[in-house]
Amino acid sequence: MDETRIFCENDNAFHKVGTGIRLKELSDAFCKTVVDEKTGTELPVLAALVDHALKELEFQIMMPHKIEFIGYNHPDGRRTYVRSLCFVLQHAVRDLYPDKVLFIEYSLPSGLYCEIREQQANEDGILPTHFVTDEEIERIKERMQEIINADLHFHKVKMTADEAGKLFMENSQPDKANLLESLGKLTYSVYFLGGDADTFYGPLVPSTGYLKIFDLAGFNSGFCLQFPEEGKTGKVTPLKRQSKLAATLQEYAQWCEITGVKGVGTLNKVISDGGAVQLINIAEALHERKYADIADMIYERRDKAKIIMIAGPSSSGKTSSSKRLAIQCKVLGMNPKVIELDNYFVDREHTPKDENGEYDFESLYAMDLELLNRQLNDLLSGKTIETPCFDFKEGRRVFKGDTLHLDENDILIMEGIHALNPEMTSAVDNSRIFRVYASALTSLSLDENNNISTSDNRLLRRMVRDNRVRGVTPESTIMRWHSVRRGENRNIFPFQENADAAFNSALIFELPLLKYFAEPLLRRIAPNSPAYTEAIRLLKFLDYIVALSPNEIAAVPPTSIMREFIGGQML
């Protein structure tokens, strides 16, 4: 047998192996488990990084490689697990409801929101939703467990575009068929489980027996598919019923219906058929209408609520949203004034530190809460305050004689990561505050059972903006993203249900827009970079999307949220 040499990062050693050997065999020989450094727990190997490129364990080694086996402690290991679990769910639903279709709609804090729909559309062209009872959820769960206990293998098969398209039309998955058609490729990889076929835009685990931990919980008219919690792989993420978040995502889905875009396949077709400019105009009009609705809500409470707090995760468009909301408030006769919350940082030596001994500027207690609350109460009582200014170079707060007073028609707008945390304004009468949550919550899907991550959407936004404005490399943005997400999970997401209104800054045309700018940046990342794996994943994702042309991008108005990221903003 011919031999080749591989380097295994898990045991930090070179090994001679037979040419054509599968990664699963190498894992069994050299690395049956991986260790979660945070918990010390041994986890099964789910996939591998081969020269930083994600591969399933069925991948065959034909030449020298550097290999790292990964488990659920790695982001790509978790994605591999979740994709595979989604196929098991799909298989179970098809077994129990052969006349219906599973739709995996969007991400929730506790998992993935799913619905079961009828195959036949109603007179409005919409597939009616089948309301799933608790008994039906339990039956689906039992069937999933049977499939997992049977340890069935996932098989990948190359098919021609015509074969795959015909197969998915027969499976009542026109979104999937339309997506494949819109890409114009000759062949596609199709996975099979038992007699069921499906596409998943990334590798799966070798067999269903790997998927030990999962749960289903009723949610709205469907259910939430739950999977292991990060760092606590023995149990699923606890269910959080965040009704405002779910309502915002549902509203976006309705916007998709209004624009006639039901998935990336139809979005690609609209763009390819020359409908991009009209789509941009409709999407921007929907945004403007939402800003006006929130301004109306503020106006109704203007006699009591004088402080508008705006919060949201990174790259959610908070800055643009606050400016456009201020304009809508002016239309109604209100006069917005702004306080920059960053000016209320404590002096550098008083900043709390994180577990690594580094200054934690995202901590709530990095702010002078006593001063902030006192000045807000002074403003509400009709007093004039001297506003602080934080000198970031010196790490100290200074006062320069700038004053602020709220007159009868004035409202105060404040934007910051802690704006929805009630502890930040604990000494202020809560009825005097109107809170707005801004985020980019897309519920657009690649197809019926492959949703798009809202986190990926924001990562692309940030990558494009930071490279343009701050000269930050895409590699640096990717490497910092985990830390950004950790801060959001701690300081923002737990408080989003405190909002009086939610603004969804996602736009139906933004992924085709971002592809034009992000794809060249991602291609700059070298194969030896630690960010290469993520770059390849994002490039593969963007490969399913048709980009806007420069002429179409020019149609994006200067007031658009997206101008904050791509440039050309006029607000």
Long-range contacts (C-beta under 8 A, 24 or more apart in sequence): 4-61, 4-62, 4-63, 4-64, 5-64, 6-61, 6-64, 6-65, 6-66, 6-67, 7-64, 7-65, 7-66, 7-67, 8-67, 8-68, 8-69, 9-66, 9-67, 9-68, 10-34, 10-68, 10-69, 17-61, 19-61, 19-62, 19-63, 20-60, 20-61, 20-62, 21-60, 21-61, 22-57, 22-58, 22-59, 22-60, 22-61, 23-48, 23-50, 23-55, 23-56, 23-57, 23-58, 23-59, 23-60, 23-61, 23-67, 23-69, 24-57, 24-58, 24-206, 26-61, 26-67, 26-69, 27-57, 27-69, 31-69, 33-71, 34-69, 34-70, 34-71, 34-73, 34-74, 36-71, 36-72, 36-73, 36-231, 36-233, 37-73, 38-73, 38-231, 39-231, 39-232, 41-233, 43-71, 43-72, 43-73, 43-77, 43-233, 44-71, 44-72, 44-210, 45-69, 45-70, 45-71, 46-70, 46-71, 46-72, 46-77, 46-80, 46-81, 46-205, 46-210, 47-76, 47-77, 47-80, 47-203, 47-205, 49-76, 49-533, 51-527, 52-527, 52-528, 52-529, 52-530, 52-532, 52-533, 52-536, 53-532, 53-533, 53-536, 54-80, 54-202, 54-203, 54-533, 54-536, 54-537, 55-203, 56-80, 56-156, 56-203, 56-204, 56-205, 56-206, 57-205, 57-206, 58-156, 58-206, 72-228, 72-233, 73-231, 73-233, 75-482, 75-534, 76-202, 76-533, 76-537, 78-227, 78-228, 78-230, 79-202, 80-202, 80-203, 80-204, 80-205, 81-205, 81-210, 81-211, 81-227, 81-228, 82-112, 82-227, 83-200, 83-202, 83-203, 83-204, 84-154, 84-204, 84-205, 84-208, 84-210, 84-211, 85-211, 85-214, 85-225, 85-227, 86-112, 86-200, 86-225, 86-449, 86-450, 87-154, 87-191, 87-193, 87-196, 87-198, 87-200, 87-204, 88-144, 88-147, 88-148, 88-193, 88-208, 88-211, 88-214, 89-114, 89-140, 89-144, 89-225, 90-193, 90-196, 90-198, 90-449, 91-147, 91-193, 91-194, 91-196, 92-140, 92-143, 92-144, 92-147, 93-140, 94-196, 95-143, 96-136, 96-139, 96-140, 96-143, 97-130, 100-130, 101-127, 101-172, 101-173, 101-448, 102-448, 102-449, 103-445, 103-448, 103-449, 104-225, 104-445, 104-448, 104-449, 104-450, 104-451, 105-222, 105-249, 105-253, 105-443, 105-445, 105-451, 106-249, 106-253, 106-441, 106-442, 106-443, 106-445, 106-451, 106-454, 107-451, 107-453, 107-454, 107-455, 108-219, 108-224, 108-240, 108-242, 108-245, 108-246, 109-237, 109-240, 109-242, 109-245, 109-493, 110-217, 110-224, 110-226, 110-236, 110-237, 110-238, 110-239, 110-240, 111-217, 111-224, 111-225, 111-226, 111-227, 111-236, 111-237, 111-239, 112-224, 112-225, 112-451, 113-219, 113-220, 113-222, 113-223, 113-224, 113-246, 113-249, 114-222, 114-223, 114-224, 114-225, 115-221, 115-222, 116-222, 119-172, 126-257, 129-221, 129-222, 131-221, 132-218, 132-221, 132-222, 132-223, 134-218, 137-216, 137-217, 137-218, 137-223, 140-216, 140-223, 141-215, 141-216, 144-214, 144-216, 147-193, 147-194, 147-208, 148-208, 148-209, 148-211, 148-212, 148-214, 149-209, 150-208, 150-209, 151-207, 151-208, 151-209, 152-193, 152-194, 152-207, 152-208, 153-206, 153-207, 153-208, 154-191, 154-192, 154-193, 154-204, 154-205, 154-206, 154-207, 154-208, 155-191, 155-192, 155-193, 156-189, 156-190, 156-191, 156-192, 156-204, 157-189, 157-190, 157-191, 157-192, 158-187, 158-188, 158-189, 158-190, 159-187, 159-188, 159-189, 159-190, 160-186, 160-187, 161-185, 161-186, 161-187, 161-188, 164-188, 164-190, 164-199, 167-197, 168-197, 168-199, 171-197, 173-447, 173-448, 173-449, 175-262, 175-263, 175-265, 175-266, 175-445, 175-447, 175-448, 176-265, 176-447, 176-448, 176-449, 177-265, 178-263, 178-265, 178-266, 178-268, 178-269, 179-263, 179-264, 179-265, 179-268, 179-446, 179-447, 179-544, 180-265, 181-265, 182-264, 182-265, 182-268, 182-269, 182-272, 182-546, 183-268, 183-543, 183-544, 198-449, 199-447, 199-450, 200-450, 201-446, 201-450, 201-540, 201-541, 201-544, 202-537, 202-540, 219-246, 220-246, 220-250, 242-496, 242-497, 243-497, 244-437, 244-496, 244-497, 244-499, 244-502, 245-441, 245-496, 245-497, 245-502, 247-502, 248-439, 248-441, 248-502, 248-504, 249-441, 249-443, 249-504, 250-443, 251-504, 252-441, 252-442, 252-443, 252-444, 252-504, 252-506, 253-443, 255-283, 255-286, 255-508, 256-443, 256-444, 256-508, 258-282, 258-286, 259-283, 259-508, 261-444, 261-508, 263-444, 263-445, 263-446, 263-447, 263-448, 264-444, 264-445, 264-446, 264-447, 264-452, 264-511, 264-544, 264-545, 265-447, 267-444, 267-508, 267-509, 267-511, 267-512, 267-545, 267-546, 268-545, 268-546, 271-512, 271-546, 271-548, 271-552, 272-546, 276-509, 276-512, 276-548, 276-549, 276-552, 276-555, 277-552, 277-555, 279-508, 279-509, 280-509, 280-552, 280-555, 280-556, 281-555, 283-507, 283-508, 283-509, 284-507, 284-556, 284-557, 284-559, 284-560, 287-324, 287-505, 287-507, 287-560, 287-561, 288-324, 290-503, 290-504, 291-321, 291-324, 291-325, 291-327, 291-328, 291-503, 292-328, 292-331, 293-501, 294-325, 294-328, 294-436, 294-501, 294-503, 295-325, 295-328, 295-329, 295-331, 295-332, 296-332, 297-434, 297-500, 297-501, 298-329, 298-334, 298-411, 298-434, 299-329, 299-332, 299-334, 301-434, 302-334, 302-411, 304-431, 304-432, 305-411, 305-431, 305-432, 305-433, 305-434, 306-379, 306-380, 306-406, 306-410, 306-411, 306-412, 306-432, 307-376, 307-380, 307-411, 307-412, 307-414, 307-425, 307-428, 307-432, 307-433, 307-434, 308-336, 308-411, 308-412, 308-413, 308-414, 308-433, 308-434, 308-435, 308-436, 309-414, 309-415, 309-416, 309-419, 309-420, 309-425, 309-433, 309-434, 309-435, 309-436, 310-413, 310-414, 310-415, 310-416, 310-419, 310-435, 310-436, 310-437, 310-438, 311-415, 311-416, 311-417, 311-418, 311-419, 311-420, 311-435, 311-436, 311-437, 311-438, 311-492, 311-495, 311-496, 311-499, 312-437, 312-438, 312-439, 312-492, 312-505, 313-439, 313-458, 313-488, 313-492, 313-493, 314-458, 314-462, 314-484, 314-488, 315-440, 315-458, 315-459, 315-461, 315-462, 315-465, 315-565, 316-438, 316-439, 316-440, 316-458, 316-505, 317-438, 317-440, 317-461, 317-505, 317-561, 317-564, 318-415, 318-438, 319-415, 319-564, 320-505, 320-560, 320-561, 320-563, 320-564, 320-569, 320-571, 321-436, 321-438, 321-503, 321-505, 321-561, 322-413, 322-415, 323-571, 324-559, 324-571, 325-413, 325-436, 325-503, 326-413, 327-571, 329-411, 333-409, 334-409, 334-410, 334-411, 335-407, 335-409, 335-410, 335-411, 336-410, 336-411, 336-412, 336-413, 337-404, 337-406, 337-410, 337-411, 337-412, 337-413, 338-412, 338-413, 338-414, 338-415, 339-387, 339-404, 339-412, 339-413, 339-414, 340-414, 340-415, 341-367, 341-372, 341-414, 341-415, 341-416, 341-418, 341-419, 342-390, 342-416, 343-387, 343-388, 343-389, 343-390, 343-397, 344-368, 344-371, 344-372, 344-388, 344-390, 344-397, 345-390, 345-397, 346-397, 347-395, 347-396, 347-397, 348-395, 348-396, 349-395, 362-417, 362-487, 362-490, 362-491, 363-491, 364-418, 364-421, 364-423, 364-424, 364-491, 367-418, 367-424, 368-397, 369-423, 369-424, 369-426, 372-424, 372-425, 373-425, 373-426, 373-427, 373-428, 374-427, 376-412, 376-425, 376-428, 377-427, 377-428, 379-404, 379-405, 379-406, 379-412, 380-406, 380-428, 380-429, 380-432, 382-406, 417-487, 417-488, 417-491, 417-492, 418-491, 420-492, 420-495, 420-496, 420-498, 420-499, 421-491, 421-495, 421-498, 422-495, 422-498, 434-500, 434-501, 435-498, 435-499, 435-500, 435-501, 436-499, 436-500, 436-501, 436-502, 436-503, 437-496, 437-498, 437-499, 437-501, 437-502, 437-503, 438-502, 438-503, 438-505, 439-496, 439-502, 439-503, 439-504, 439-505, 440-504, 440-505, 440-506, 441-504, 441-506, 442-506, 442-511, 444-506, 444-508, 444-511, 446-544, 452-511, 452-541, 454-506, 455-485, 456-538, 456-541, 457-506, 457-510, 457-511, 457-514, 459-538, 460-511, 460-514, 460-518, 460-538, 461-510, 461-514, 461-565, 462-565, 463-518, 463-521, 463-522, 464-514, 464-517, 464-518, 464-521, 464-565, 464-566, 465-564, 465-565, 465-566, 467-521, 468-565, 468-566, 468-567, 473-524, 474-518, 474-521, 474-522, 474-524, 474-525, 474-531, 474-535, 475-524, 475-525, 475-529, 475-531, 475-535, 478-525, 478-531, 478-534, 478-535, 479-530, 479-531, 505-561, 507-560, 507-561, 507-562, 509-548, 509-556, 510-562, 511-542, 511-545, 512-545, 512-546, 512-547, 512-548, 513-547, 513-548, 513-553, 513-556, 513-562, 513-566, 514-565, 514-566, 515-542, 515-545, 515-547, 515-548, 516-547, 516-548, 516-549, 516-550, 516-553, 517-566, 518-542, 519-547
